[in-house]
Amino acid sequence: MDPTLARAAAFINHLLSNPALNTLNPLKKEEQILQFLRTNAQSLVPTLASPQFFPGKSWNQILQLLYTALTRETDKVLKPQLEELIRKQISFSFVSEIQPHRIPEDQCRQQMWELTQRLLQKPEARKSLLGPVTAIMNDFAGRYLEKSFEDRQYVHFELTKVQRLRLEIEDIKHMIHATLLLRPSIQLFSEGRGTPGEGVESVLVQPQFAATALDSMKAQLQNVPPELLRGGLYSNVSFEEDKQIDATARLAAIFSSRGKNYKPIARLDRGASTPDRSWFSITRRNYKYYGFDIKMLDECYKIASESGW
């Protein structure tokens, strides 16, 4: 390894060894480290520009070195986790049910894996993976779908009667998980800012932008069902702008945002509102800003309240 990059890796590993980061997933750790570097830039420059570290380099050059080292360290843990999710944990058996022309499940899985590798190469898309990966690993979709299908209310109706999914609840969960992984692909069509960690992953796009991106993705990923691609891309469109957005996409948007803001809590203080209930309560008040389906938020809030989540 280049000596300069080796020094960057040593500094990054020192930061990653902070016990406060132990409970966080790899992308959340990466986000926290980048936030620390940006917040403390002024105090870090004298040390990092010294002969011991990166003499003669500007802060932007130093930050780029640290970002390169950080993403490499993150990927050592993240890539095996993503491969486990795509190749083993997410079932793609639903593909044959939603696609008129048979697509081999293993080829769909392979293209999904290749896409995630592309996403990791672009800072904005990489940053956008945090919410989806957290949502999948904590099975938000599975937990809420189970309760929703028991009550057979709005979410159940939208999935089975409006989107007309003829799938078992487990397959719908896996379809939402795949939709979550596709959601950051909208960033492949945006202009990058070129600054490590500065990409904004939650900006909504216009329906026309999503439609153009969908045409391109269909040509690139011919072994991924168009309905699945549409869900991933249109999960970045406000429901206020397009009332035809699939229910799976609307749920993916909500669970991705919840994942982005998720913090593991070992013990809840007495009298405190439970994490999901609190988050849904706040998010309901700002649903238009985030482009969410208010009826879905209402139902999830009810489920979280009744379940003590």
DOTI-518412 format. One line per field, with one value per atom (N, C-alpha, C): residue number from 1; residue in one letter; x, z, y. Coordinates in pm, whole numbers, plus 50000, padded with zeros to 5 digits. Layout:
N
seq (NUM_...) $
type (A_...) $
u (X_...) $
w (Z_...) $
v (Y_...) $
***
This chain:
309
seq (1_1_1_2_2_2_3_3_3_4_4_4_5_5_5_6_6_6_7_7_7_8_8_8_9_9_9_10_10_10_11_11_11_12_12_12_13_13_13_14_14_14_15_15_15_16_16_16_17_17_17_18_18_18_19_19_19_20_20_20_21_21_21_22_22_22_23_23_23_24_24_24_25_25_25_26_26_26_27_27_27_28_28_28_29_29_29_30_30_30_31_31_31_32_32_32_33_33_33_34_34_34_35_35_35_36_36_36_37_37_37_38_38_38_39_39_39_40_40_40_41_41_41_42_42_42_43_43_43_44_44_44_45_45_45_46_46_46_47_47_47_48_48_48_49_49_49_50_50_50_51_51_51_52_52_52_53_53_53_54_54_54_55_55_55_56_56_56_57_57_57_58_58_58_59_59_59_60_60_60_61_61_61_62_62_62_63_63_63_64_64_64_65_65_65_66_66_66_67_67_67_68_68_68_69_69_69_70_70_70_71_71_71_72_72_72_73_73_73_74_74_74_75_75_75_76_76_76_77_77_77_78_78_78_79_79_79_80_80_80_81_81_81_82_82_82_83_83_83_84_84_84_85_85_85_86_86_86_87_87_87_88_88_88_89_89_89_90_90_90_91_91_91_92_92_92_93_93_93_94_94_94_95_95_95_96_96_96_97_97_97_98_98_98_99_99_99_100_100_100_101_101_101_102_102_102_103_103_103_104_104_104_105_105_105_106_106_106_107_107_107_108_108_108_109_109_109_110_110_110_111_111_111_112_112_112_113_113_113_114_114_114_115_115_115_116_116_116_117_117_117_118_118_118_119_119_119_120_120_120_121_121_121_122_122_122_123_123_123_124_124_124_125_125_125_126_126_126_127_127_127_128_128_128_129_129_129_130_130_130_131_131_131_132_132_132_133_133_133_134_134_134_135_135_135_136_136_136_137_137_137_138_138_138_139_139_139_140_140_140_141_141_141_142_142_142_143_143_143_144_144_144_145_145_145_146_146_146_147_147_147_148_148_148_149_149_149_150_150_150_151_151_151_152_152_152_153_153_153_154_154_154_155_155_155_156_156_156_157_157_157_158_158_158_159_159_159_160_160_160_161_161_161_162_162_162_163_163_163_164_164_164_165_165_165_166_166_166_167_167_167_168_168_168_169_169_169_170_170_170_171_171_171_172_172_172_173_173_173_174_174_174_175_175_175_176_176_176_177_177_177_178_178_178_179_179_179_180_180_180_181_181_181_182_182_182_183_183_183_184_184_184_185_185_185_186_186_186_187_187_187_188_188_188_189_189_189_190_190_190_191_191_191_192_192_192_193_193_193_194_194_194_195_195_195_196_196_196_197_197_197_198_198_198_199_199_199_200_200_200_201_201_201_202_202_202_203_203_203_204_204_204_205_205_205_206_206_206_207_207_207_208_208_208_209_209_209_210_210_210_211_211_211_212_212_212_213_213_213_214_214_214_215_215_215_216_216_216_217_217_217_218_218_218_219_219_219_220_220_220_221_221_221_222_222_222_223_223_223_224_224_224_225_225_225_226_226_226_227_227_227_228_228_228_229_229_229_230_230_230_231_231_231_232_232_232_233_233_233_234_234_234_235_235_235_236_236_236_237_237_237_238_238_238_239_239_239_240_240_240_241_241_241_242_242_242_243_243_243_244_244_244_245_245_245_246_246_246_247_247_247_248_248_248_249_249_249_250_250_250_251_251_251_252_252_252_253_253_253_254_254_254_255_255_255_256_256_256_257_257_257_258_258_258_259_259_259_260_260_260_261_261_261_262_262_262_263_263_263_264_264_264_265_265_265_266_266_266_267_267_267_268_268_268_269_269_269_270_270_270_271_271_271_272_272_272_273_273_273_274_274_274_275_275_275_276_276_276_277_277_277_278_278_278_279_279_279_280_280_280_281_281_281_282_282_282_283_283_283_284_284_284_285_285_285_286_286_286_287_287_287_288_288_288_289_289_289_290_290_290_291_291_291_292_292_292_293_293_293_294_294_294_295_295_295_296_296_296_297_297_297_298_298_298_299_299_299_300_300_300_301_301_301_302_302_302_303_303_303_304_304_304_305_305_305_306_306_306_307_307_307_308_308_308_309_309_309) $
type (M_M_M_D_D_D_P_P_P_T_T_T_L_L_L_A_A_A_R_R_R_A_A_A_A_A_A_A_A_A_F_F_F_I_I_I_N_N_N_H_H_H_L_L_L_L_L_L_S_S_S_N_N_N_P_P_P_A_A_A_L_L_L_N_N_N_T_T_T_L_L_L_N_N_N_P_P_P_L_L_L_K_K_K_K_K_K_E_E_E_E_E_E_Q_Q_Q_I_I_I_L_L_L_Q_Q_Q_F_F_F_L_L_L_R_R_R_T_T_T_N_N_N_A_A_A_Q_Q_Q_S_S_S_L_L_L_V_V_V_P_P_P_T_T_T_L_L_L_A_A_A_S_S_S_P_P_P_Q_Q_Q_F_F_F_F_F_F_P_P_P_G_G_G_K_K_K_S_S_S_W_W_W_N_N_N_Q_Q_Q_I_I_I_L_L_L_Q_Q_Q_L_L_L_L_L_L_Y_Y_Y_T_T_T_A_A_A_L_L_L_T_T_T_R_R_R_E_E_E_T_T_T_D_D_D_K_K_K_V_V_V_L_L_L_K_K_K_P_P_P_Q_Q_Q_L_L_L_E_E_E_E_E_E_L_L_L_I_I_I_R_R_R_K_K_K_Q_Q_Q_I_I_I_S_S_S_F_F_F_S_S_S_F_F_F_V_V_V_S_S_S_E_E_E_I_I_I_Q_Q_Q_P_P_P_H_H_H_R_R_R_I_I_I_P_P_P_E_E_E_D_D_D_Q_Q_Q_C_C_C_R_R_R_Q_Q_Q_Q_Q_Q_M_M_M_W_W_W_E_E_E_L_L_L_T_T_T_Q_Q_Q_R_R_R_L_L_L_L_L_L_Q_Q_Q_K_K_K_P_P_P_E_E_E_A_A_A_R_R_R_K_K_K_S_S_S_L_L_L_L_L_L_G_G_G_P_P_P_V_V_V_T_T_T_A_A_A_I_I_I_M_M_M_N_N_N_D_D_D_F_F_F_A_A_A_G_G_G_R_R_R_Y_Y_Y_L_L_L_E_E_E_K_K_K_S_S_S_F_F_F_E_E_E_D_D_D_R_R_R_Q_Q_Q_Y_Y_Y_V_V_V_H_H_H_F_F_F_E_E_E_L_L_L_T_T_T_K_K_K_V_V_V_Q_Q_Q_R_R_R_L_L_L_R_R_R_L_L_L_E_E_E_I_I_I_E_E_E_D_D_D_I_I_I_K_K_K_H_H_H_M_M_M_I_I_I_H_H_H_A_A_A_T_T_T_L_L_L_L_L_L_L_L_L_R_R_R_P_P_P_S_S_S_I_I_I_Q_Q_Q_L_L_L_F_F_F_S_S_S_E_E_E_G_G_G_R_R_R_G_G_G_T_T_T_P_P_P_G_G_G_E_E_E_G_G_G_V_V_V_E_E_E_S_S_S_V_V_V_L_L_L_V_V_V_Q_Q_Q_P_P_P_Q_Q_Q_F_F_F_A_A_A_A_A_A_T_T_T_A_A_A_L_L_L_D_D_D_S_S_S_M_M_M_K_K_K_A_A_A_Q_Q_Q_L_L_L_Q_Q_Q_N_N_N_V_V_V_P_P_P_P_P_P_E_E_E_L_L_L_L_L_L_R_R_R_G_G_G_G_G_G_L_L_L_Y_Y_Y_S_S_S_N_N_N_V_V_V_S_S_S_F_F_F_E_E_E_E_E_E_D_D_D_K_K_K_Q_Q_Q_I_I_I_D_D_D_A_A_A_T_T_T_A_A_A_R_R_R_L_L_L_A_A_A_A_A_A_I_I_I_F_F_F_S_S_S_S_S_S_R_R_R_G_G_G_K_K_K_N_N_N_Y_Y_Y_K_K_K_P_P_P_I_I_I_A_A_A_R_R_R_L_L_L_D_D_D_R_R_R_G_G_G_A_A_A_S_S_S_T_T_T_P_P_P_D_D_D_R_R_R_S_S_S_W_W_W_F_F_F_S_S_S_I_I_I_T_T_T_R_R_R_R_R_R_N_N_N_Y_Y_Y_K_K_K_Y_Y_Y_Y_Y_Y_G_G_G_F_F_F_D_D_D_I_I_I_K_K_K_M_M_M_L_L_L_D_D_D_E_E_E_C_C_C_Y_Y_Y_K_K_K_I_I_I_A_A_A_S_S_S_E_E_E_S_S_S_G_G_G_W_W_W) $
u (50084_50000_50087_50045_50114_50129_50250_50274_50175_50141_50047_49909_49864_49734_49738_49854_49868_49853_49908_49891_49745_49678_49536_49455_49487_49416_49437_49560_49589_49507_49497_49419_49270_49220_49080_49050_49138_49115_49117_49197_49196_49059_49001_48869_48762_48774_48675_48679_48789_48802_48726_48665_48587_48472_48464_48358_48217_48201_48068_48011_48098_48055_48022_48047_48037_47901_47793_47659_47608_47685_47639_47679_47599_47637_47745_47812_47928_47901_47788_47760_47730_47669_47643_47774_47865_47998_48067_48059_48120_48061_47930_47863_47911_47923_47966_48109_48196_48336_48345_48273_48273_48220_48116_48060_48164_48235_48340_48449_48492_48599_48555_48431_48383_48365_48310_48282_48410_48514_48637_48753_48720_48824_48926_48878_48968_49070_49028_49120_49206_49162_49237_49349_49330_49426_49569_49596_49735_49803_49726_49783_49802_49699_49705_49795_49823_49914_50059_50082_50218_50301_50435_50522_50485_50422_50386_50276_50193_50081_50092_50041_50033_50090_50220_50281_50262_50234_50224_50092_49998_49868_49761_49670_49557_49456_49361_49257_49174_49140_49062_49136_49268_49349_49353_49368_49371_49236_49128_48995_48971_49020_49003_49080_49200_49279_49207_49156_49085_48957_48889_48766_48796_48901_48941_48972_49047_49081_48956_48868_48746_48656_48635_48546_48607_48739_48802_48780_48794_48773_48627_48537_48394_48359_48414_48379_48426_48530_48576_48466_48382_48271_48141_48121_47994_47971_48070_48049_48008_48072_48023_47879_47842_47706_47606_47640_47552_47540_47650_47646_47559_47568_47484_47336_47305_47167_47113_47189_47141_47142_47245_47259_47189_47163_47106_46980_46980_46868_46745_46765_46652_46616_46494_46447_46392_46437_46388_46288_46226_46128_46005_45982_45867_45881_46003_46031_45946_45935_45859_45710_45664_45522_45484_45578_45545_45594_45667_45723_45658_45588_45520_45616_45732_45832_45933_45952_46032_46174_46215_46353_46417_46532_46598_46632_46594_46614_46761_46849_46992_47048_46995_47043_46994_46874_46822_46906_46934_47016_47155_47215_47348_47350_47247_47243_47219_47144_47125_47257_47334_47465_47559_47563_47649_47608_47477_47430_47479_47474_47519_47666_47744_47887_47905_47818_47821_47780_47679_47630_47738_47818_47922_48032_48042_48148_48113_47985_47945_47905_47969_47943_47796_47722_47580_47499_47526_47454_47495_47622_47674_47606_47597_47531_47384_47323_47181_47154_47256_47237_47214_47251_47243_47102_47002_46864_46813_46826_46778_46844_46976_47045_47003_46991_46947_46805_46718_46579_46570_46651_46649_46704_46817_46881_46795_46711_46622_46481_46460_46334_46212_46221_46106_45985_46009_45899_45828_45904_45846_45759_45810_45737_45605_45609_45489_45390_45441_45351_45270_45335_45265_45145_45166_45057_44951_44998_44906_44815_44871_44791_44695_44729_44636_44511_44533_44422_44351_44423_44365_44307_44393_44351_44410_44448_44489_44609_44716_44837_44805_44730_44691_44611_44518_44435_44520_44612_44695_44786_44836_44925_44849_44736_44666_44558_44493_44383_44422_44508_44548_44670_44779_44897_44873_44776_44734_44846_44914_45017_44952_44975_44923_45036_45085_45201_45171_45245_45240_45308_45273_45327_45480_45539_45685_45747_45683_45733_45719_45611_45596_45706_45739_45848_45979_46008_46132_46129_46012_45999_46028_45981_46010_46159_46220_46364_46444_46405_46472_46448_46326_46294_46381_46403_46490_46632_46684_46819_46829_46718_46717_46698_46643_46611_46730_46853_46964_47010_46961_47007_46967_46871_46834_46955_47046_47164_47263_47250_47338_47309_47194_47152_47162_47218_47235_47380_47403_47539_47600_47720_47788_47848_47863_47920_48072_48124_48269_48331_48250_48302_48266_48366_48339_48235_48133_48034_47933_47939_47848_47724_47713_47596_47467_47363_47234_47148_47115_47052_46900_46840_46695_46615_46678_46607_46512_46387_46288_46313_46273_46288_46149_46142_46017_45983_45854_45816_45883_45901_45963_46108_46177_46316_46322_46231_46225_46192_46103_46064_46183_46262_46381_46483_46501_46594_46547_46416_46360_46388_46372_46402_46546_46636_46778_46805_46745_46768_46712_46601_46544_46643_46712_46810_46934_46971_47092_47071_46953_46926_46808_46835_46727_46680_46753_46712_46649_46617_46543_46407_46297_46164_46141_46083_46054_45971_45877_45795_45880_45982_46072_46159_46211_46291_46208_46084_45996_45975_45954_45933_46054_46173_46294_46315_46296_46319_46209_46084_45972_45954_46029_46027_46092_46159_46221_46131_46009_45912_45806_45766_45664_45529_45460_45326_45229_45263_45182_45192_45304_45328_45272_45267_45223_45147_45016_44932_44930_45000_45004_45124_45204_45324_45283_45351_45319_45329_45247_45248_45383_45446_45578_45680_45670_45762_45736_45607_45572_45622_45608_45657_45809_45875_46021_46072_46004_46043_46035_45927_45908_46011_46030_46123_46268_46300_46434_46464_46366_46382_46392_46311_46320_46456_46509_46640_46751_46738_46838_46845_46732_46726_46726_46748_46739_46862_46836_46944_46910_46996_46968_46964_46861_46847_46843_46942_46950_46837_46806_46702_46626_46495_46411_46388_46408_46383_46235_46208_46070_45990_45875_45789_45820_45930_45968_45885_45859_45787_45877_45818_45898_45953_46069_46138_46054_45992_45913_45792_45723_45604_45641_45752_45798_45833_45903_45945_45824_45730_45611_45526_45522_45445_45500_45631_45695_45681_45704_45702_45563_45460_45322_45297_45357_45335_45405_45506_45585_45576_45467_45458_45469_45416_45422_45566_45642_45782_45860_45833_45904_45839_45718_45651_45590_45560_45507_45355_45304_45160_45114_45035_44994_44915_44835_44755_44846_44956_45052_45121_45156_45218_45124_44997_44897_44887_44884_44871_44995_45112_45237_45246_45198_45198_45108_44992_44899_44960_45026_45091_45202_45286_45397_45345_45236_45178_45125_45051_44990_45093_45204_45306_45416_45417_45521_45657_45657_45783_45831) $
w (50000_50000_50000_49928_49926_50069_50109_50247_50293_50202_50239_50270_50186_50209_50333_50360_50480_50606_50604_50719_50734_50619_50623_50682_50641_50691_50841_50888_51032_51111_51060_51128_51130_51018_51010_51104_51111_51200_51346_51375_51511_51544_51450_51471_51481_51398_51397_51525_51598_51720_51838_51818_51923_51964_52092_52137_52109_52099_52074_51940_51850_51716_51707_51814_51808_51764_51802_51773_51635_51564_51437_51321_51213_51095_51017_50923_50856_50792_50723_50657_50758_50871_50975_51039_51059_51111_51014_50886_50785_50790_50802_50810_50932_51046_51169_51159_51100_51083_50992_50881_50789_50857_50936_51009_51107_51175_51268_51197_51080_51004_50958_50910_50862_50977_51088_51202_51267_51267_51338_51244_51121_51022_51072_51131_51172_51275_51369_51472_51425_51322_51272_51174_51102_50999_51051_51164_51210_51234_51287_51313_51185_51101_50982_50873_50877_50779_50826_50944_51000_50933_50951_50888_50924_51042_51086_50998_50936_50858_50709_50670_50528_50503_50516_50499_50357_50349_50219_50148_50210_50145_50202_50115_50158_50232_50300_50371_50275_50159_50063_50017_49998_49959_50073_50195_50312_50327_50312_50325_50221_50100_49995_50028_50083_50126_50236_50333_50445_50397_50303_50250_50176_50097_50026_50124_50229_50331_50404_50435_50509_50429_50302_50221_50203_50194_50184_50310_50425_50551_50567_50528_50535_50447_50325_50228_50271_50354_50403_50480_50547_50623_50544_50474_50405_50287_50203_50085_50118_50217_50254_50307_50379_50429_50314_50216_50100_50020_50006_49931_50003_50135_50214_50196_50196_50179_50043_49938_49801_49762_49800_49753_49844_49970_50061_50133_50186_50271_50194_50084_50004_49902_49909_49810_49689_49573_49449_49377_49452_49391_49342_49397_49354_49211_49159_49025_48920_48931_48830_48836_48950_48967_48910_48911_48866_48724_48665_48532_48432_48332_48233_48162_48122_48055_48160_48168_48276_48278_48395_48419_48518_48485_48579_48709_48820_48950_48976_48937_48964_48882_48762_48680_48735_48788_48853_48976_49053_49174_49138_49031_48990_48947_48872_48828_48946_49044_49165_49239_49247_49313_49238_49107_49027_49041_49051_49069_49201_49308_49437_49433_49355_49342_49272_49175_49108_49203_49283_49378_49478_49519_49617_49562_49431_49368_49362_49380_49371_49510_49562_49699_49730_49639_49666_49676_49587_49589_49710_49741_49858_49985_49998_50114_50119_50003_49995_50036_50042_50079_50228_50308_50454_50499_50459_50501_50456_50326_50279_50348_50362_50424_50570_50641_50781_50791_50700_50700_50676_50582_50551_50668_50722_50830_50956_50976_51092_51060_50935_50889_50921_50893_50915_50835_50709_50622_50678_50721_50773_50895_50987_51111_51085_51003_50980_50886_50789_50699_50776_50867_50943_51017_51085_51158_51063_50952_50857_50793_50760_50696_50795_50923_51025_51030_51021_51031_50898_50787_50652_50629_50659_50643_50516_50520_50402_50329_50402_50338_50268_50334_50273_50145_50149_50033_49917_49946_49842_49775_49853_49798_49717_49769_49707_49607_49629_49541_49440_49481_49390_49308_49376_49302_49249_49306_49261_49269_49380_49401_49445_49371_49405_49469_49580_49646_49792_49847_49991_50061_50188_50261_50266_50275_50279_50148_50035_49906_49889_49942_49935_50016_50130_50211_50131_50065_49987_49869_49811_49702_49751_49869_49926_49958_50007_50033_49904_49797_49669_49620_49641_49604_49681_49807_49890_49834_49792_49736_49604_49530_49403_49419_49531_49554_49529_49578_49557_49412_49324_49184_49115_49169_49111_49114_49209_49222_49106_49033_48918_48806_48814_48708_48753_48871_48921_48909_48910_48903_49041_49052_49181_49220_49350_49401_49410_49408_49411_49548_49653_49788_49870_49928_50004_50113_50111_50218_50210_50108_50103_50019_49960_49877_49958_49902_49969_49909_49993_49940_49943_50009_50031_49949_49852_49771_49675_49676_49586_49443_49348_49206_49143_49030_48958_48886_48865_48796_48659_48587_48455_48464_48570_48591_48618_48704_48735_48611_48526_48403_48309_48295_48210_48265_48397_48461_48443_48452_48436_48297_48194_48058_48047_48107_48103_48182_48299_48383_48319_48249_48179_48077_48008_47908_47973_48091_48158_48234_48297_48382_48326_48220_48150_48224_48327_48406_48540_48553_48669_48620_48675_48626_48624_48516_48508_48624_48673_48787_48910_48929_49043_49026_48905_48876_48898_48851_48867_49014_49094_49236_49302_49269_49327_49291_49164_49117_49163_49153_49189_49341_49419_49563_49599_49501_49518_49471_49430_49383_49491_49511_49611_49571_49668_49642_49611_49654_49621_49471_49410_49269_49178_49229_49147_49234_49223_49304_49254_49142_49086_49133_49222_49270_49340_49307_49365_49518_49581_49728_49780_49709_49752_49751_49652_49644_49756_49787_49895_50030_50050_50175_50181_50068_50065_50101_50052_50084_50234_50295_50439_50520_50487_50563_50543_50424_50400_50489_50497_50582_50729_50770_50908_50933_50836_50850_50863_50787_50791_50930_50998_51130_51246_51216_51318_51409_51540_51638_51734_51741_51834_51978_52052_52192_52279_52368_52454_52556_52612_52715_52703_52710_52697_52834_52845_52971_53007_53136_53183_53140_53082_53042_52903_52844_52712_52603_52496_52382_52312_52265_52195_52065_52016_51901_51774_51731_51607_51622_51734_51758_51752_51815_51815_51674_51599_51464_51373_51377_51292_51332_51460_51507_51446_51450_51394_51242_51179_51033_50977_51048_51002_50985_51071_51065_50945_50893_50782_50656_50643_50535_50396_50377_50245_50206_50304_50278_50230_50292_50256_50141_50103_49991_50025_50153_50197_50182_50182_50183_50328_50360_50499_50556_50474_50525_50567_50494_50533_50664_50677_50802_50919_50899_51005_51050_50953_50988_51059_51012_51077_51219_51237_51370_51464_51414_51495_51533_51437_51462_51566_51548_51642_51782_51791_51922_51991_51916_51974_52007_51932_51950_52048_52088_52180_52114_51983_51909_51913) $
v (49880_50000_50124_50227_50354_50406_50453_50498_50605_50698_50804_50746_50654_50591_50502_50443_50360_50445_50566_50656_50698_50720_50754_50638_50516_50398_50382_50408_50396_50497_50620_50723_50687_50638_50598_50482_50385_50270_50313_50414_50469_50528_50602_50660_50551_50449_50341_50256_50263_50183_50243_50359_50424_50332_50294_50202_50254_50385_50442_50399_50352_50311_50162_50089_49943_49890_49956_49904_49946_50028_50082_49992_49991_49914_49990_49925_49985_50122_50137_50265_50375_50340_50439_50483_50388_50423_50520_50489_50575_50715_50724_50854_50932_50864_50930_50981_50902_50943_51066_51064_51179_51305_51287_51400_51456_51368_51410_51488_51439_51505_51644_51656_51785_51884_51835_51922_51973_51889_51922_51957_51994_52023_52124_52233_52341_52295_52213_52165_52049_51978_51862_51901_52011_52050_52060_52130_52142_52007_51912_51779_51700_51697_51613_51669_51798_51858_51856_51798_51792_51683_51685_51584_51441_51422_51288_51226_51311_51260_51297_51414_51449_51589_51604_51736_51791_51922_51988_51969_51899_51876_51969_52010_52093_52008_52075_52000_51915_51967_51889_51764_51777_51660_51558_51609_51520_51449_51525_51467_51358_51380_51280_51153_51168_51052_50974_51048_50983_50917_50981_50923_50793_50791_50669_50557_50591_50490_50443_50536_50503_50409_50439_50354_50215_50207_50075_49993_50059_49988_49948_50037_50006_49887_49888_49783_49645_49639_49510_49437_49514_49457_49464_49576_49600_49506_49485_49403_49259_49194_49061_49064_49171_49182_49196_49280_49299_49169_49099_48972_48870_48868_48778_48813_48944_48987_48945_48973_48952_48805_48734_48596_48494_48530_48431_48477_48601_48641_48687_48760_48806_48698_48652_48554_48628_48587_48648_48558_48468_48378_48455_48575_48655_48705_48704_48757_48687_48555_48480_48509_48564_48595_48731_48825_48961_48988_48893_48912_48818_48871_48785_48690_48742_48660_48614_48486_48428_48484_48532_48578_48482_48424_48333_48406_48345_48409_48439_48346_48367_48483_48506_48618_48751_48753_48873_48905_48803_48820_48874_48820_48862_49008_49050_49190_49284_49241_49321_49337_49230_49236_49330_49319_49406_49553_49577_49714_49773_49696_49749_49786_49713_49747_49880_49908_50039_50150_50123_50223_50262_50165_50192_50283_50293_50373_50522_50556_50697_50746_50851_50896_50919_50982_51010_50880_50787_50659_50576_50581_50509_50559_50690_50750_50709_50696_50661_50517_50433_50292_50274_50373_50357_50321_50401_50375_50240_50207_50076_49957_49961_49847_49832_49944_49938_49883_49926_49880_49730_49681_49537_49456_49500_49424_49419_49521_49522_49476_49433_49374_49460_49590_49678_49629_49594_49552_49429_49331_49208_49232_49314_49340_49412_49515_49595_49525_49450_49378_49273_49204_49100_49158_49270_49334_49390_49449_49510_49405_49291_49185_49121_49125_49074_49163_49295_49390_49413_49383_49397_49538_49636_49774_49835_49960_50036_49975_49942_49888_49757_49670_49543_49567_49661_49692_49745_49836_49896_49791_49699_49597_49491_49448_49335_49374_49488_49528_49636_49728_49836_49793_49752_49703_49562_49495_49361_49257_49255_49155_49024_48919_48788_48707_48759_48700_48672_48575_48552_48669_48689_48802_48800_48681_48670_48717_48684_48728_48880_48936_49082_49150_49092_49147_49148_49035_49028_49125_49145_49240_49382_49416_49548_49560_49454_49457_49481_49414_49437_49580_49631_49769_49867_49839_49923_49928_49815_49812_49888_49893_49963_50114_50156_50297_50392_50361_50454_50467_50379_50383_50512_50586_50717_50810_50788_50874_50854_50743_50721_50819_50886_50978_51125_51147_51283_51326_51456_51507_51505_51448_51442_51576_51595_51720_51714_51591_51577_51594_51613_51630_51507_51438_51316_51338_51251_51254_51365_51450_51565_51539_51422_51393_51395_51450_51452_51342_51242_51122_51124_51223_51215_51316_51382_51480_51410_51455_51396_51440_51355_51388_51397_51464_51476_51344_51316_51193_51178_51289_51283_51234_51278_51237_51086_51038_50895_50813_50867_50795_50781_50886_50882_50782_50786_50693_50549_50529_50394_50338_50420_50375_50328_50403_50368_50240_50227_50109_49983_49995_49879_49824_49915_49873_49812_49864_49817_49686_49673_49556_49477_49403_49333_49208_49167_49051_49091_49219_49267_49313_49262_49297_49449_49502_49645_49696_49615_49658_49682_49598_49614_49738_49758_49878_50005_50001_50117_50149_50046_50068_50133_50084_50140_50285_50318_50455_50550_50506_50593_50607_50530_50552_50685_50746_50878_50991_50959_51059_51082_51206_51237_51178_51119_51067_51181_51302_51420_51451_51416_51443_51334_51211_51098_50999_51000_50912_50768_50741_50606_50526_50581_50510_50381_50271_50141_50144_50063_50056_50009_49914_49866_49979_50070_50184_50283_50307_50399_50347_50216_50156_50160_50136_50141_50280_50383_50520_50545_50499_50518_50440_50312_50229_50273_50325_50376_50496_50586_50704_50664_50568_50518_50457_50383_50322_50426_50534_50640_50702_50709_50773_50673_50547_50442_50442_50436_50426_50312_50211_50101_50153_50116_50158_50033_50022_49904_49902_50019_50024_50156_50149_50267_50329_50461_50530_50523_50513_50502_50627_50604_50714_50769_50725_50776_50709_50782_50725_50624_50515_50414_50471_50422_50483_50493_50382_50387_50477_50465_50548_50696_50731_50870_50916_50830_50869_50887_50793_50805_50925_50954_51070_51199_51215_51336_51339_51224_51217_51242_51203_51229_51379_51458_51603_51667_51596_51651_51565_51491_51392_51453_51575_51637_51671_51717_51751_51629_51515_51391_51316_51356_51291_51158_51136_51007_51000_50878_50851_50861_50962_50987_50870_50803_50691_50574_50554_50450_50487_50614_50659_50642_50676_50661_50516_50426_50284_50233_50273_50231_50289_50413_50474_50395_50356_50275_50141_50077_49948_49963_50066_50090_50116_50193_50226_50102_50020_49900_49792_49793_49687_49726_49853_49899_49911_49947_49961_50104) $
***
